[in-house]
Amino acid sequence: MQDAKLLLVDDDPDVLLAARLLLKRHVGAVDIEKNPEKLPFLLNNNRYDAIVLDMNFQRDVSSGREGFAWLDRILDIDPKARVVLFTAYGDVEMAVRAIKAGAVDFVLKPWQNDKFLDTIRGAVNGKKEEVEERDDAPKTNRKKGSSGSTSIIGNAMRPILETVEQVAPTDANVLILGENGTGKDLVARAIHENSHRKDKPFVSVDVGALTESLFESELFGHVKGAFTDARDDRAGRFEEANGGTIFLDEIGNLTPSQQARLLTVLQQRQVTRVGSNKARAIDVRLICATNADLNERVAERGFRQDLLYRINTIELNLPPLRERPSDIGPLAEFFLKKYAKQYNRSVSGLSPALLAEMKQYRWPGNVRELQHAVERAVILARPELTSGTLLEPANFVFRKDGNVASPVNETLQLEDMERQLIQQAMQKHRGSITDVARELGVSRQALYRRLEKFGL
């Protein structure tokens, strides 16, 4: 861990000092911060191997809600962040919630030094393994700057990569279209990493998850006293991205009033914080993404045509996995190698019969679903993944005898029920994240976590 860089965030200076004194003997650098509001700035200007985040700040003494909210914010900015949560009020239920929400581990205060160090070591080593896996991705089918993005592997993606290579050095606005799980966020990062802005911030925002009341504050910032909880001045996401790239995901879910406010900012190239009259100039490269048909939305008067013209100077349409069957083999082999190493399994490869079945399956969850199918197979299978009776193709289950089985023949568990419930809601609402989240009674962020978890 000697070359690792950590960030510790806690409102108790004594905790920060004690943790820093312990960790600085074992890692290369340790940054500490009392105010979680500064997290976006720190994450957009530094690269950390692990982040240790308190679950309870002064506003929220013991419930952990504030810690979970900041965990979501961290994962919005960097989905690959390795976050360890700690608290003096933790219990088993909270630990489970923390892991399901995206944390890699959980530590109770007061901590045991050896346990704390082992937890940090595990988080840091996990980060290094991710970097090595990206470096091991097939190099013949990916361009420099893609960071080994697994969704960009494959011959069918070469036209997309060629367009990325042409567009990235410009400041043209880009609209990325595609179904959930096709890798829109990875393409956006590839564009940024190949641009002249690559050393500046890349700020990702799920604008579809922002409520009407939070939209302006989150994107454009606010000043102290602008509303009840505005205790300090705060820069919005556009200011955080100044000089770099801002990625607005799920832009098709914006309300008409949100569209109007966003269009004004894009036209004037300046933002005004909530509660202030002072306009601030911004210099950002805009990339947007959606799984909606915006031309159809325009025809139905659900999306502004002038905003569409503004955001789609260049349009990239990512094909679903069912339309690129030749890429299933390379992708599956990549994930096979990744998870065989991660779970220490001696799995030699995919049998021809199984590969044929995988090519016939339609993969509604696209690359994300394939990734989770192979992960589960590696955990449960013998040396070679072989074919059998595929009764429930939506989630491959490989028994230890090497045959394919259906989840309905296994013991029904809560996770299987949760996955099936989400699948039914996704089919009912034709993939609309907003409608599915509303019906299931969860936030869009929580739904995204579950879609990622179940490969949907």
Buried (B, 14 or more C-beta within 10 A) or exposed (E): BEEBBBBBBBBBEEBBEBBBEBBEEBBEBBBBBBEBBEBBBBBBEEEBBBBBBBBBBEEBEEEBEBBBBBBBBBBBBBBEBBBBBBBBEBEEEBBEBBEEBBBBBBBBBEBEEEEBBEBBBBBBBBBBEBEEBBEEBBEEBBBEBBBBBBBBBBEBBEEBBEBBBEBBEBBBBBBBBBBBBBBBBBBBBBBBBBBEBBEBBBBBBBBBBBEEEEBBBBBBBBBEEBEEEBEEBBBBBBBBBBEBBBBBBBBBBBBEEBBEBBBEBBEEEBBBBBBBEEEBEBEBBBBBBBBBEBEEBBEEEBBBEEBBEBBBBBBBEBBBBBEBBEBBBBBBBBBBBBBBBBEEBEBEBBBEEBBEBBBEBEBBBBBBBBBBBBBBBBEBBBEEBBBBEBEBBBBBBBBEEBBBBBBEEEEEEEEBEBBBEBBEBBEEBEBBBBBBBBBBEBEBBBBBBBBBBBBB
